[in-house]
Structures are given as C-alpha cells and as structure tokens.
Amino acid sequence: MAKINSVPFKKFFIYGIVGVIGTFIHFLTLVLLVELFNQDPVFSSSIGFIFTVIISFILNKKFTFKTRSKNNSILFIKYSLVSISGFILNSLIMYLTVHVFTIHYFIGQAIVIIVLPISNFLLNHYWTFNEKMESL
C-alpha cells in the first residue's frame, strides 16, 4: 500500500483551524450586519469575507504554510489574487442563493463555507505558497 504524504494533510488541518476562526468571523459579521443593521445579505457577507481574508492571511502565513520566501510582495499578490477570486465566487453564490433562488441567506453562506475553503486551500498550497513557483 502506498504511503500518503502527510504534509498536505497536516497543512489542510491547520488551514481548517484557521478556517474555523475565519468562518466564525465571517458569520458573525454577516449576522450582525443583516440582523442588527438591516443590511443586504450579499453586502454583509462580502464585508465578512474581507475581514476573514485579512485575518486568514496573517494566520495562514504564520501557522499553515510557514513560508521561507523572502519575496513577500509576490506572495501577497498571489494571496490577493486567490482571495479576489474567492470574493467573486462568494458574492456570486450569495447573490444566486438570495436574489435568484430566493433561499434564506444561511443556506447561501453554508454553500460558501463548503466551496471556498477547498478551492482556496488548493490554490494557496499549490500556487501561492509553493516555493518552487516563486514567480507569478
């Protein structure tokens, strides 16, 4: 039986812990803005996503990927591109769920919580923080 490389799985586990923290921040922001400040769920989820990106970048850089890269500007650009693609996907999912299919915004956010961590981990693991791919 082939031995599975545990490094990506360990990183994914740590990424998951960071993701739980980010999910809490995202959901808290969403619910507070919608329920207390009567804001649109798409807008509120987008604000929550932005807060989550900032906190997740700091935590993932330090704890998940532990990059040795000295080229922080390239690293930040790559991370930002992954985050922007995630932001667009987040907004699209929320828009379709809330405004097209008229489903409760919690369902849309649940879909976001499943799709975005997987896609962002794969992009960040194999592209952003891949030391063999330092250039854009």
Backbone as JSON Lines, residues from 0, in Angstrom:
{"i":0,"aa":"M","n":[0.85,-1.18,0.0],"ca":[0.0,0.0,0.0],"c":[0.89,1.24,0.0]}
{"i":1,"aa":"A","n":[0.58,2.2,-0.86],"ca":[1.37,3.42,-0.97],"c":[1.18,4.29,0.26]}
{"i":2,"aa":"K","n":[2.29,4.9,0.68],"ca":[2.23,5.8,1.84],"c":[1.79,7.19,1.36]}
{"i":3,"aa":"I","n":[0.82,7.75,2.03],"ca":[0.3,9.07,1.67],"c":[1.17,10.12,2.33]}
{"i":4,"aa":"N","n":[1.56,11.13,1.56],"ca":[2.34,12.24,2.09],"c":[1.46,13.02,3.06]}
{"i":5,"aa":"S","n":[1.88,13.07,4.33],"ca":[1.03,13.69,5.35],"c":[1.19,15.2,5.44]}
{"i":6,"aa":"V","n":[2.2,15.77,4.77],"ca":[2.41,17.21,4.86],"c":[1.21,18.0,4.35]}
{"i":7,"aa":"P","n":[0.67,17.71,3.15],"ca":[-0.51,18.47,2.71],"c":[-1.71,18.27,3.64]}
{"i":8,"aa":"F","n":[-1.86,17.07,4.21],"ca":[-2.98,16.83,5.11],"c":[-2.82,17.6,6.41]}
{"i":9,"aa":"K","n":[-1.6,17.68,6.92],"ca":[-1.34,18.46,8.13],"c":[-1.61,19.94,7.86]}
{"i":10,"aa":"K","n":[-1.15,20.41,6.71],"ca":[-1.41,21.8,6.35],"c":[-2.9,22.06,6.2]}
{"i":11,"aa":"F","n":[-3.6,21.1,5.59],"ca":[-5.04,21.28,5.43],"c":[-5.76,21.3,6.78]}
{"i":12,"aa":"F","n":[-5.28,20.5,7.73],"ca":[-5.85,20.5,9.07],"c":[-5.66,21.87,9.74]}
{"i":13,"aa":"I","n":[-4.44,22.4,9.68],"ca":[-4.17,23.72,10.25],"c":[-4.97,24.78,9.5]}
{"i":14,"aa":"Y","n":[-5.01,24.65,8.18],"ca":[-5.81,25.56,7.35],"c":[-7.27,25.51,7.79]}
{"i":15,"aa":"G","n":[-7.74,24.32,8.14],"ca":[-9.1,24.15,8.63],"c":[-9.34,24.87,9.94]}
{"i":16,"aa":"I","n":[-8.36,24.81,10.84],"ca":[-8.49,25.53,12.11],"c":[-8.57,27.03,11.85]}
{"i":17,"aa":"V","n":[-7.69,27.52,10.99],"ca":[-7.74,28.94,10.6],"c":[-9.09,29.23,9.96]}
{"i":18,"aa":"G","n":[-9.56,28.29,9.16],"ca":[-10.86,28.45,8.5],"c":[-12.02,28.53,9.48]}
{"i":19,"aa":"V","n":[-11.95,27.76,10.55],"ca":[-13.0,27.83,11.58],"c":[-13.02,29.22,12.21]}
{"i":20,"aa":"I","n":[-11.84,29.74,12.5],"ca":[-11.75,31.1,13.05],"c":[-12.33,32.09,12.04]}
{"i":21,"aa":"G","n":[-11.92,31.94,10.77],"ca":[-12.43,32.83,9.72],"c":[-13.94,32.69,9.53]}
{"i":22,"aa":"T","n":[-14.44,31.47,9.59],"ca":[-15.87,31.23,9.43],"c":[-16.66,31.91,10.55]}
{"i":23,"aa":"F","n":[-16.16,31.81,11.76],"ca":[-16.81,32.47,12.88],"c":[-16.88,33.98,12.65]}
{"i":24,"aa":"I","n":[-15.75,34.56,12.23],"ca":[-15.7,36.0,11.98],"c":[-16.63,36.37,10.82]}
{"i":25,"aa":"H","n":[-16.62,35.56,9.77],"ca":[-17.46,35.81,8.6],"c":[-18.95,35.77,8.98]}
{"i":26,"aa":"F","n":[-19.35,34.69,9.65],"ca":[-20.75,34.54,10.04],"c":[-21.18,35.61,11.03]}
{"i":27,"aa":"L","n":[-20.33,35.92,11.99],"ca":[-20.66,36.95,12.97],"c":[-20.88,38.29,12.28]}
{"i":28,"aa":"T","n":[-20.0,38.64,11.37],"ca":[-20.15,39.89,10.63],"c":[-21.44,39.89,9.81]}
{"i":29,"aa":"L","n":[-21.69,38.79,9.11],"ca":[-22.9,38.65,8.3],"c":[-24.16,38.85,9.14]}
{"i":30,"aa":"V","n":[-24.27,38.1,10.21],"ca":[-25.48,38.15,11.03],"c":[-25.65,39.51,11.69]}
{"i":31,"aa":"L","n":[-24.58,40.07,12.23],"ca":[-24.67,41.4,12.86],"c":[-25.14,42.46,11.87]}
{"i":32,"aa":"L","n":[-24.56,42.46,10.67],"ca":[-24.94,43.46,9.7],"c":[-26.37,43.27,9.2]}
{"i":33,"aa":"V","n":[-26.79,42.02,8.99],"ca":[-28.14,41.76,8.5],"c":[-29.18,41.99,9.6]}
{"i":34,"aa":"E","n":[-28.96,41.38,10.75],"ca":[-29.98,41.38,11.79],"c":[-30.01,42.67,12.62]}
{"i":35,"aa":"L","n":[-28.85,43.24,12.91],"ca":[-28.82,44.44,13.75],"c":[-28.84,45.74,12.96]}
{"i":36,"aa":"F","n":[-28.25,45.71,11.77],"ca":[-28.14,46.94,10.99],"c":[-28.94,46.92,9.71]}
{"i":37,"aa":"N","n":[-29.75,45.85,9.51],"ca":[-30.67,45.74,8.39],"c":[-29.98,45.92,7.02]}
{"i":38,"aa":"Q","n":[-28.8,45.37,6.89],"ca":[-28.05,45.46,5.64],"c":[-28.39,44.27,4.74]}
{"i":39,"aa":"D","n":[-28.16,44.43,3.46],"ca":[-28.37,43.37,2.48],"c":[-27.44,42.19,2.78]}
{"i":40,"aa":"P","n":[-27.93,40.97,2.71],"ca":[-27.09,39.8,2.99],"c":[-25.87,39.66,2.06]}
{"i":41,"aa":"V","n":[-26.01,40.03,0.8],"ca":[-24.86,39.94,-0.13],"c":[-23.78,40.92,0.3]}
{"i":42,"aa":"F","n":[-24.16,42.16,0.57],"ca":[-23.21,43.16,1.05],"c":[-22.58,42.71,2.37]}
{"i":43,"aa":"S","n":[-23.39,42.23,3.28],"ca":[-22.91,41.83,4.61],"c":[-21.94,40.66,4.53]}
{"i":44,"aa":"S","n":[-22.25,39.7,3.68],"ca":[-21.34,38.57,3.51],"c":[-20.02,39.03,2.88]}
{"i":45,"aa":"S","n":[-20.09,39.98,1.98],"ca":[-18.87,40.5,1.35],"c":[-17.97,41.19,2.37]}
{"i":46,"aa":"I","n":[-18.56,41.97,3.27],"ca":[-17.78,42.62,4.32],"c":[-17.16,41.57,5.24]}
{"i":47,"aa":"G","n":[-17.94,40.56,5.6],"ca":[-17.41,39.46,6.41],"c":[-16.28,38.74,5.72]}
{"i":48,"aa":"F","n":[-16.4,38.58,4.42],"ca":[-15.35,37.92,3.65],"c":[-14.05,38.74,3.7]}
{"i":49,"aa":"I","n":[-14.15,40.03,3.56],"ca":[-12.95,40.89,3.6],"c":[-12.26,40.79,4.96]}
{"i":50,"aa":"F","n":[-13.03,40.86,6.05],"ca":[-12.43,40.7,7.38],"c":[-11.73,39.35,7.51]}
{"i":51,"aa":"T","n":[-12.38,38.33,6.99],"ca":[-11.83,36.98,7.08],"c":[-10.53,36.86,6.29]}
{"i":52,"aa":"V","n":[-10.45,37.46,5.12],"ca":[-9.24,37.38,4.31],"c":[-8.05,37.97,5.05]}
{"i":53,"aa":"I","n":[-8.24,39.11,5.66],"ca":[-7.14,39.77,6.37],"c":[-6.63,38.9,7.51]}
{"i":54,"aa":"I","n":[-7.52,38.41,8.32],"ca":[-7.12,37.59,9.46],"c":[-6.54,36.25,9.0]}
{"i":55,"aa":"S","n":[-7.15,35.64,8.0],"ca":[-6.67,34.35,7.5],"c":[-5.29,34.45,6.86]}
{"i":56,"aa":"F","n":[-5.01,35.54,6.16],"ca":[-3.68,35.69,5.57],"c":[-2.62,35.67,6.66]}
{"i":57,"aa":"I","n":[-2.83,36.44,7.7],"ca":[-1.86,36.51,8.79],"c":[-1.66,35.14,9.43]}
{"i":58,"aa":"L","n":[-2.75,34.47,9.75],"ca":[-2.66,33.17,10.41],"c":[-2.1,32.08,9.5]}
{"i":59,"aa":"N","n":[-2.54,32.05,8.23],"ca":[-2.04,31.03,7.31],"c":[-0.57,31.21,6.99]}
{"i":60,"aa":"K","n":[-0.15,32.44,6.82],"ca":[1.27,32.7,6.52],"c":[2.14,32.22,7.67]}
{"i":61,"aa":"K","n":[1.69,32.48,8.89],"ca":[2.49,32.15,10.06],"c":[2.39,30.68,10.45]}
{"i":62,"aa":"F","n":[1.18,30.12,10.46],"ca":[0.99,28.79,11.03],"c":[0.78,27.67,10.01]}
{"i":63,"aa":"T","n":[0.1,27.94,8.92],"ca":[-0.23,26.87,7.97],"c":[0.91,26.58,7.02]}
{"i":64,"aa":"F","n":[1.36,27.59,6.3],"ca":[2.31,27.38,5.22],"c":[3.75,27.66,5.62]}
{"i":65,"aa":"K","n":[3.96,28.41,6.68],"ca":[5.3,28.69,7.22],"c":[6.31,28.92,6.11]}
{"i":66,"aa":"T","n":[5.98,29.82,5.22],"ca":[6.81,30.05,4.05],"c":[8.18,30.61,4.42]}
{"i":67,"aa":"R","n":[9.19,30.18,3.67],"ca":[10.54,30.72,3.84],"c":[10.83,31.76,2.76]}
{"i":68,"aa":"S","n":[9.85,32.05,1.98],"ca":[10.02,33.0,0.89],"c":[10.4,34.37,1.41]}
{"i":69,"aa":"K","n":[11.36,34.97,0.74],"ca":[11.76,36.34,1.08],"c":[11.04,37.34,0.18]}
{"i":70,"aa":"N","n":[10.31,36.84,-0.79],"ca":[9.64,37.7,-1.75],"c":[8.19,37.92,-1.31]}
{"i":71,"aa":"N","n":[8.03,38.7,-0.24],"ca":[6.7,38.9,0.34],"c":[5.75,39.64,-0.59]}
{"i":72,"aa":"S","n":[6.27,40.49,-1.47],"ca":[5.37,41.21,-2.37],"c":[4.7,40.25,-3.37]}
{"i":73,"aa":"I","n":[5.46,39.31,-3.91],"ca":[4.88,38.31,-4.82],"c":[3.89,37.43,-4.05]}
{"i":74,"aa":"L","n":[4.28,37.03,-2.86],"ca":[3.41,36.21,-2.02],"c":[2.09,36.92,-1.75]}
{"i":75,"aa":"F","n":[2.16,38.18,-1.42],"ca":[0.95,38.94,-1.15],"c":[0.09,39.1,-2.4]}
{"i":76,"aa":"I","n":[0.72,39.35,-3.54],"ca":[-0.04,39.47,-4.8],"c":[-0.77,38.18,-5.11]}
{"i":77,"aa":"K","n":[-0.08,37.05,-4.97],"ca":[-0.7,35.76,-5.24],"c":[-1.86,35.49,-4.28]}
{"i":78,"aa":"Y","n":[-1.61,35.74,-3.0],"ca":[-2.65,35.53,-2.0],"c":[-3.86,36.42,-2.29]}
{"i":79,"aa":"S","n":[-3.57,37.65,-2.68],"ca":[-4.65,38.59,-3.02],"c":[-5.45,38.11,-4.22]}
{"i":80,"aa":"L","n":[-4.78,37.58,-5.23],"ca":[-5.48,37.06,-6.41],"c":[-6.38,35.88,-6.05]}
{"i":81,"aa":"V","n":[-5.86,34.99,-5.2],"ca":[-6.69,33.87,-4.73],"c":[-7.88,34.41,-3.95]}
{"i":82,"aa":"S","n":[-7.63,35.38,-3.09],"ca":[-8.69,35.96,-2.27],"c":[-9.73,36.68,-3.13]}
{"i":83,"aa":"I","n":[-9.28,37.4,-4.15],"ca":[-10.22,38.1,-5.03],"c":[-11.09,37.1,-5.79]}
{"i":84,"aa":"S","n":[-10.48,36.02,-6.27],"ca":[-11.29,35.0,-6.95],"c":[-12.29,34.39,-5.97]}
{"i":85,"aa":"G","n":[-11.87,34.19,-4.72],"ca":[-12.79,33.69,-3.7],"c":[-13.88,34.69,-3.37]}
{"i":86,"aa":"F","n":[-13.53,35.96,-3.35],"ca":[-14.51,37.02,-3.09],"c":[-15.58,37.03,-4.18]}
{"i":87,"aa":"I","n":[-15.15,36.91,-5.42],"ca":[-16.11,36.89,-6.53],"c":[-17.01,35.67,-6.43]}
{"i":88,"aa":"L","n":[-16.43,34.52,-6.14],"ca":[-17.22,33.29,-6.0],"c":[-18.18,33.41,-4.81]}
{"i":89,"aa":"N","n":[-17.7,33.96,-3.69],"ca":[-18.54,34.18,-2.52],"c":[-19.76,35.05,-2.88]}
{"i":90,"aa":"S","n":[-19.5,36.17,-3.52],"ca":[-20.58,37.09,-3.87],"c":[-21.56,36.46,-4.86]}
{"i":91,"aa":"L","n":[-21.04,35.72,-5.83],"ca":[-21.89,35.06,-6.82],"c":[-22.8,34.03,-6.15]}
{"i":92,"aa":"I","n":[-22.22,33.21,-5.28],"ca":[-23.03,32.2,-4.58],"c":[-24.11,32.87,-3.74]}
{"i":93,"aa":"M","n":[-23.74,33.91,-3.0],"ca":[-24.73,34.6,-2.16],"c":[-25.8,35.28,-3.02]}
{"i":94,"aa":"Y","n":[-25.4,35.91,-4.11],"ca":[-26.36,36.58,-4.98],"c":[-27.36,35.58,-5.56]}
{"i":95,"aa":"L","n":[-26.85,34.48,-6.11],"ca":[-27.72,33.47,-6.7],"c":[-28.67,32.88,-5.65]}
{"i":96,"aa":"T","n":[-28.11,32.57,-4.48],"ca":[-28.93,31.96,-3.44],"c":[-30.03,32.89,-2.96]}
{"i":97,"aa":"V","n":[-29.67,34.13,-2.65],"ca":[-30.62,35.08,-2.04],"c":[-31.55,35.71,-3.06]}
{"i":98,"aa":"H","n":[-30.99,36.22,-4.16],"ca":[-31.79,37.03,-5.08],"c":[-32.36,36.27,-6.28]}
{"i":99,"aa":"V","n":[-31.71,35.2,-6.69],"ca":[-32.23,34.45,-7.84],"c":[-33.11,33.3,-7.37]}
{"i":100,"aa":"F","n":[-32.6,32.49,-6.44],"ca":[-33.35,31.33,-5.99],"c":[-34.19,31.62,-4.74]}
{"i":101,"aa":"T","n":[-34.09,32.83,-4.2],"ca":[-34.82,33.29,-3.01],"c":[-34.8,32.27,-1.87]}
{"i":102,"aa":"I","n":[-33.6,31.79,-1.6],"ca":[-33.37,30.86,-0.49],"c":[-32.76,31.68,0.65]}
{"i":103,"aa":"H","n":[-33.01,31.29,1.88],"ca":[-32.51,32.01,3.05],"c":[-30.98,32.16,2.95]}
{"i":104,"aa":"Y","n":[-30.5,33.3,3.37],"ca":[-29.08,33.61,3.24],"c":[-28.18,32.65,4.02]}
{"i":105,"aa":"F","n":[-28.68,31.97,5.05],"ca":[-27.87,30.98,5.77],"c":[-27.48,29.82,4.84]}
{"i":106,"aa":"I","n":[-28.38,29.43,3.96],"ca":[-28.09,28.34,3.01],"c":[-26.98,28.78,2.07]}
{"i":107,"aa":"G","n":[-27.08,29.99,1.55],"ca":[-26.02,30.51,0.69],"c":[-24.69,30.54,1.4]}
{"i":108,"aa":"Q","n":[-24.71,30.99,2.64],"ca":[-23.46,31.05,3.4],"c":[-22.92,29.65,3.68]}
{"i":109,"aa":"A","n":[-23.79,28.69,3.89],"ca":[-23.35,27.31,4.1],"c":[-22.65,26.77,2.85]}
{"i":110,"aa":"I","n":[-23.18,27.09,1.69],"ca":[-22.53,26.68,0.43],"c":[-21.16,27.33,0.31]}
{"i":111,"aa":"V","n":[-21.08,28.61,0.64],"ca":[-19.81,29.34,0.62],"c":[-18.79,28.66,1.54]}
{"i":112,"aa":"I","n":[-19.24,28.27,2.73],"ca":[-18.35,27.66,3.72],"c":[-17.78,26.33,3.23]}
{"i":113,"aa":"I","n":[-18.5,25.63,2.39],"ca":[-18.02,24.36,1.85],"c":[-17.09,24.58,0.65]}
{"i":114,"aa":"V","n":[-17.5,25.42,-0.27],"ca":[-16.77,25.58,-1.54],"c":[-15.47,26.37,-1.39]}
{"i":115,"aa":"L","n":[-15.52,27.52,-0.72],"ca":[-14.36,28.4,-0.69],"c":[-13.14,27.83,0.03]}
{"i":116,"aa":"P","n":[-13.27,27.2,1.19],"ca":[-12.06,26.69,1.83],"c":[-11.3,25.66,0.98]}
{"i":117,"aa":"I","n":[-12.03,24.81,0.31],"ca":[-11.38,23.79,-0.51],"c":[-10.66,24.43,-1.7]}
{"i":118,"aa":"S","n":[-11.35,25.29,-2.43],"ca":[-10.72,25.9,-3.6],"c":[-9.56,26.81,-3.19]}
{"i":119,"aa":"N","n":[-9.73,27.58,-2.13],"ca":[-8.65,28.48,-1.7],"c":[-7.45,27.72,-1.15]}
{"i":120,"aa":"F","n":[-7.68,26.63,-0.42],"ca":[-6.54,25.84,0.07],"c":[-5.73,25.29,-1.09]}
{"i":121,"aa":"L","n":[-6.41,24.71,-2.06],"ca":[-5.69,24.13,-3.2],"c":[-4.88,25.19,-3.94]}
{"i":122,"aa":"L","n":[-5.48,26.33,-4.19],"ca":[-4.75,27.41,-4.88],"c":[-3.59,27.93,-4.03]}
{"i":123,"aa":"N","n":[-3.81,28.12,-2.75],"ca":[-2.74,28.62,-1.89],"c":[-1.63,27.6,-1.68]}
{"i":124,"aa":"H","n":[-1.99,26.35,-1.53],"ca":[-0.98,25.29,-1.33],"c":[-0.13,25.06,-2.57]}
{"i":125,"aa":"Y","n":[-0.78,24.95,-3.72],"ca":[-0.05,24.59,-4.93],"c":[0.45,25.78,-5.74]}
{"i":126,"aa":"W","n":[0.01,26.99,-5.43],"ca":[0.46,28.16,-6.19],"c":[1.02,29.25,-5.29]}
{"i":127,"aa":"T","n":[0.21,29.81,-4.4],"ca":[0.65,30.96,-3.6],"c":[1.89,30.64,-2.77]}
{"i":128,"aa":"F","n":[1.82,29.59,-1.97],"ca":[2.89,29.29,-1.03],"c":[3.82,28.17,-1.52]}
{"i":129,"aa":"N","n":[3.75,27.84,-2.78],"ca":[4.62,26.83,-3.36],"c":[5.97,27.48,-3.67]}
{"i":130,"aa":"E","n":[6.98,27.11,-2.91],"ca":[8.3,27.74,-3.06],"c":[8.95,27.45,-4.41]}
{"i":131,"aa":"K","n":[8.49,26.43,-5.1],"ca":[9.01,26.13,-6.44],"c":[8.42,27.06,-7.48]}
{"i":132,"aa":"M","n":[7.35,27.77,-7.11],"ca":[6.67,28.67,-8.03],"c":[6.69,30.09,-7.45]}
{"i":133,"aa":"E","n":[7.87,30.62,-7.19],"ca":[8.02,31.94,-6.57],"c":[7.5,33.07,-7.45]}
{"i":134,"aa":"S","n":[7.61,32.91,-8.75],"ca":[7.17,33.99,-9.64],"c":[5.68,33.87,-9.88]}
{"i":135,"aa":"L","n":[5.12,34.96,-10.43],"ca":[3.69,34.95,-10.76],"c":[3.45,34.01,-11.91]}
